[in-house]
């Protein structure tokens, strides 16, 4: 027998963690959680199916690093939702995993204590506990599926899923998306290319068979039915792509490819050149399109936090400012409220036109 070690030479540590089923037993769902998640999932799908002309607004921090601030934000969003729910569906961004161009903090699941200790099992527990708190408030949740092993731990609490610009070409993510219960939005590529996202939508709408983990954490063959509520997220690229001409071009390309022209417009990232306050300018343009009846625009994404801007992670976490992002800069709560009311007013005309058309 050969005893020379020839594999895993660059693996420094390997540590087993709890299974999805174990985590769910520790943090179980109540009837209120189930109600919030299911109603959120169904509302999103009705908007995408054009059975509900409300505008979906996916809004919240770029990433979650402080669960107390996140719960604070959810409470504010829950109260605002009561005011605007006849024209808008508010869904909170609760992003636990962050893609990095090179290196950097990869999110609450990966490094929950923000100290490079990478206590992933703690991160999964903290993430699930927060999702339980937010959905108990009655606010549906959106998240980004970055690590393809993470969804089995938390997807039963998610009403909307995004696939980011850096992973939209990944076959593994397309297969995973095809089996998710929530609707899935695919972002255009970082350079602005739409074709990769359209191909991803077509792929996710089909059935797939692949290897993943089952609820007990064991390797398993997974066979999916396909996710017919896969759609486009315009996030800009080398130039913004939120204008009327860009939206119409995207809709035409989607129709030509045989997929529904359901489009979400991300106010941040390439559309704002990562300048938080430019989201206000983007909102003004998109609101005008909505008020003029742009049926392809089914929703928007806003990066907002309690306070404006962003900050670096400090070695002394107590020195960090409450409610300020540690990744992309965000607009403040007061500015977010203004944008949401602007979108609320804009959607009145579209909903009225839809009612007249149906008569």
C-alpha positions in Angstrom: 0.0 0.0 0.0 1.3 3.5 -0.9 1.4 5.8 2.1 2.5 9.0 0.4 0.0 11.8 0.8 -1.0 13.1 -2.7 -4.2 15.0 -2.1 -5.4 17.9 0.1 -1.9 19.2 0.4 -3.1 22.8 0.6 -5.9 22.0 3.2 -4.9 23.4 6.6 -8.0 22.4 8.5 -11.1 20.3 8.0 -13.9 20.6 10.5 -17.4 19.0 10.4 -20.3 21.3 11.0 -24.0 20.7 11.9 -26.4 19.6 9.1 -29.2 21.7 7.7 -31.7 19.5 9.6 -29.9 20.0 12.9 -29.9 23.7 12.5 -33.6 23.7 11.6 -34.4 21.7 14.7 -32.5 24.3 16.8 -34.3 27.2 15.1 -37.7 25.9 14.1 -40.4 27.8 12.1 -43.6 28.9 13.7 -46.9 29.4 11.9 -46.1 33.1 11.7 -42.8 32.4 10.0 -44.5 30.1 7.5 -47.2 32.7 6.8 -44.7 35.5 6.1 -42.5 33.4 3.9 -45.3 31.8 1.9 -47.2 35.1 1.4 -43.9 36.7 0.4 -43.1 34.0 -2.2 -46.6 34.0 -3.6 -46.7 37.8 -3.8 -43.4 37.9 -5.7 -44.6 35.3 -8.2 -47.9 37.0 -8.8 -46.0 40.2 -9.6 -43.8 38.3 -12.1 -46.9 36.6 -13.5 -48.5 40.0 -14.1 -51.4 39.0 -11.8 -50.4 41.8 -9.4 -49.4 45.2 -10.7 -47.7 46.3 -7.5 -44.0 47.1 -7.7 -41.6 44.9 -5.8 -39.1 46.9 -3.8 -36.1 44.8 -2.5 -34.5 47.2 0.0 -32.0 47.0 2.8 -28.3 46.9 3.7 -25.7 45.9 1.2 -24.8 43.2 3.7 -25.7 42.3 7.3 -22.9 42.6 9.9 -24.9 43.8 12.9 -28.1 41.8 13.7 -29.4 44.4 16.2 -29.3 47.1 13.5 -30.8 44.6 11.0 -33.7 43.9 13.3 -34.1 47.7 13.8 -34.3 48.1 10.0 -36.8 45.3 9.7 -39.1 47.0 12.2 -39.0 50.3 10.3 -39.6 48.5 7.0 -42.5 46.6 8.5 -44.2 49.9 9.7 -43.6 51.5 6.3 -45.0 48.5 4.5 -48.4 49.0 6.2 -48.6 52.5 4.5 -47.6 51.5 1.0 -48.6 47.8 0.6 -51.5 48.6 -1.7 -49.0 49.7 -4.5 -45.7 48.3 -3.3 -44.4 44.9 -2.0 -41.5 45.6 0.3 -39.0 42.8 0.7 -35.9 43.3 2.9 -32.4 42.6 1.6 -30.8 40.3 4.2 -27.5 39.3 2.5 -25.2 37.1 4.5 -22.6 36.2 1.9 -20.5 38.7 -0.1 -18.7 38.0 -3.3 -15.3 39.6 -3.5 -13.3 40.6 -6.6 -10.1 39.6 -4.8 -10.2 39.3 -1.0 -12.1 40.9 1.9 -14.8 40.2 4.4 -17.1 37.5 2.9 -20.1 38.0 5.0 -21.8 37.1 8.3 -22.0 33.3 7.6 -18.4 33.1 6.7 -17.0 35.3 9.4 -19.7 36.3 11.9 -17.5 37.8 14.5 -15.7 40.1 11.9 -12.3 39.0 13.2 -11.1 36.4 10.7 -12.0 33.6 13.0 -14.3 32.1 10.4 -16.7 30.5 12.8 -19.0 29.3 10.1 -21.2 27.2 12.3 -21.8 30.3 14.5 -22.6 32.2 11.3 -25.2 29.8 10.2 -26.9 30.0 13.6 -26.8 33.8 13.8 -28.1 34.0 10.2 -31.1 31.7 10.8 -31.9 33.3 14.1 -32.0 36.7 12.5 -34.2 35.5 9.6 -36.7 34.1 12.2 -36.8 37.5 13.9 -37.4 39.4 10.7 -40.1 37.1 9.4 -41.8 37.1 12.8 -42.2 40.8 12.3 -44.0 40.0 9.1 -41.3 41.3 6.6 -40.5 38.9 3.7 -36.8 38.4 3.1 -34.5 38.5 0.0 -31.0 37.1 0.0 -28.2 36.3 -2.5 -27.3 32.6 -2.9 -23.5 32.7 -3.2 -22.2 29.4 -1.7 -24.3 26.6 -3.2 -24.2 24.6 0.1 -25.7 27.4 2.2 -29.3 27.5 0.9 -30.4 24.2 2.6 -29.8 25.9 5.9 -31.9 29.0 5.4 -34.0 28.8 2.2 -37.2 27.9 4.1 -37.1 31.5 5.4 -36.4 33.2 2.1 -39.1 34.8 -0.2 -36.7 36.0 -3.0 -33.3 34.9 -4.2 -30.7 36.8 -6.3 -27.7 35.3 -8.2 -25.0 37.9 -8.4 -23.1 39.2 -11.4 -19.9 37.3 -10.5 -21.7 33.9 -10.3 -24.3 34.3 -13.1 -22.2 32.3 -15.5 -21.8 29.4 -13.0 -23.5 26.2 -14.0 -23.6 25.1 -10.4 -25.6 28.2 -9.5 -28.0 27.8 -12.4 -28.7 24.2 -11.4 -29.2 25.2 -7.7 -31.6 28.0 -8.8 -33.7 25.6 -10.8 -34.6 23.8 -7.6 -35.3 26.8 -5.3 -38.9 27.5 -4.2 -38.5 31.2 -4.3 -38.3 33.3 -7.5 -34.7 33.9 -8.6 -33.3 37.0 -10.2 -30.1 36.8 -12.3 -27.9 39.9 -12.5 -26.3 40.9 -15.8 -22.6 40.4 -15.9 -20.2 42.9 -14.3 -19.3 44.3 -17.8 -23.0 44.8 -18.5 -23.5 41.8 -20.8 -27.1 40.6 -20.8 -26.7 37.4 -22.7 -25.1 35.5 -19.8 -28.1 36.4 -17.6 -30.6 35.4 -20.3 -28.8 32.1 -20.7 -28.9 31.6 -16.9 -32.6 32.3 -16.8 -33.2 29.8 -19.6 -31.1 27.2 -17.8 -32.7 27.7 -14.4 -36.2 27.3 -15.9 -35.2 23.8 -17.1 -34.9 20.7 -15.0 -31.4 19.5 -13.8 -29.8 16.7 -12.0 -26.7 17.3 -9.9 -24.8 16.5 -6.7 -25.5 18.5 -3.5 -26.2 17.8 0.1 -29.5 16.6 1.6 -31.1 17.9 4.8 -29.0 15.5 6.8 -25.8 16.9 5.3 -25.0 13.9 3.2 -24.0 14.0 -0.4 -27.0 13.4 -2.6 -28.3 13.4 -6.1 -30.7 16.3 -6.6 -33.2 16.3 -9.4 -35.1 19.6 -10.0 -38.3 20.7 -11.8 -37.0 24.0 -13.0 -37.8 27.5 -11.7 -40.2 29.3 -14.1 -40.0 32.5 -12.0 -36.4 33.1 -13.0 -35.9 36.7 -14.3 -33.5 39.5 -15.0 -31.9 42.0 -12.7 -30.3 45.0 -14.5 -27.4 46.2 -12.3 -25.4 48.2 -14.8 -21.8 47.4 -15.9 -19.3 49.5 -17.8 -22.2 51.9 -18.1 -25.6 52.2 -16.4 -28.5 50.2 -17.9 -31.6 51.6 -16.2 -32.7 54.0 -18.9 -35.9 53.5 -20.9 -33.9 52.5 -24.0 -31.8 50.0 -22.1 -34.9 48.5 -20.4 -36.6 48.2 -23.8 -33.5 46.6 -25.3 -33.3 44.1 -22.5 -37.0 43.2 -22.9 -36.6 42.7 -26.6 -33.6 40.4 -26.1 -35.5 38.4 -23.5 -38.5 38.0 -25.7 -36.3 36.9 -28.6 -34.8 34.3 -26.4 -38.2 33.0 -25.4 -38.4 34.2 -21.8 -40.7 36.6 -20.2 -39.4 40.2 -20.0 -39.6 40.4 -16.3 -37.0 42.9 -15.1 -35.8 44.2 -11.7 -33.7 47.3 -11.7 -30.9 47.6 -9.2 -30.4 51.2 -8.3 -26.9 50.5 -6.9 -23.7 48.9 -8.3 -23.0 49.7 -11.9 -26.2 51.8 -12.2 -24.9 54.2 -9.5 -21.2 53.7 -10.1 -21.2 52.6 -6.5 -22.0 56.2 -5.3 -24.8 55.7 -2.8 -26.6 59.0 -3.4 -26.8 58.4 -7.2 -29.5 55.9 -6.4 -31.7 58.9 -5.9 -31.1 59.9 -9.6 -31.7 56.3 -10.7 -34.9 56.2 -8.8 -36.2 59.4 -10.4 -35.7 58.0 -13.9 -37.1 54.5 -13.1 -40.1 56.1 -11.3 -40.9 58.1 -14.4 -40.8 54.9 -16.5 -43.1 53.2 -14.1 -45.6 56.1 -14.1 -45.7 55.9 -17.9 -46.8 52.3 -17.7 -43.5 50.3 -18.2 -44.9 46.8 -17.7 -41.5 45.1 -17.9 -40.3 46.7 -14.7 -41.6 44.4 -12.0 -39.4 45.7 -9.2 -36.4 47.5 -8.0 -33.5 47.0 -5.6 -32.2 49.7 -3.2 -29.2 49.6 -1.0 -30.1 51.4 2.2 -29.2 51.3 5.8 -30.0 53.2 8.9 -27.3 55.7 8.2 -25.6 56.8 5.0 -22.3 55.7 3.6 -20.0 52.9 4.7 -17.1 52.2 7.1 -14.2 49.8 7.5 -14.3 47.0 10.0 -12.4 48.0 13.1 -10.3 45.8 15.4 -12.4 47.3 18.1 -16.0 46.6 17.1 -17.4 48.8 19.8 -15.9 51.8 17.9 -17.9 51.1 14.8 -20.8 53.4 14.0 -24.3 51.9 14.4 -26.3 51.4 11.2 -23.5 52.0 8.7 -22.6 49.4 6.1 -19.2 47.7 6.1 -19.4 46.8 2.4 -20.9 49.0 -0.3 -22.1 52.4 0.8 -25.9 52.8 1.4 -28.4 55.7 1.6 -29.8 56.5 5.0 -33.3 55.5 6.2 -34.8 58.9 5.7 -33.6 58.9 2.0 -34.9 55.4 1.6 -38.3 56.4 2.8 -38.4 59.2 0.3 -37.5 56.9 -2.6 -40.2 54.4 -1.5 -42.9 57.1 -1.4 -41.7 58.3 -4.8 -42.1 54.8 -6.2 -45.5 54.5 -4.5 -46.7 57.6 -6.2 -45.3 56.5 -9.6 -47.0 53.2 -9.5 -50.5 54.7 -9.1 -50.7 55.5 -12.8 -49.6 52.1 -13.9 -52.0 50.3 -11.7 -54.8 52.6 -12.8 -54.0 51.9 -16.5 -54.0 48.2 -15.8 -57.4 48.3 -14.2 -58.8 50.3 -17.2 -57.3 47.8 -19.7 -58.9 44.9 -17.8 -62.4 46.5 -18.0 
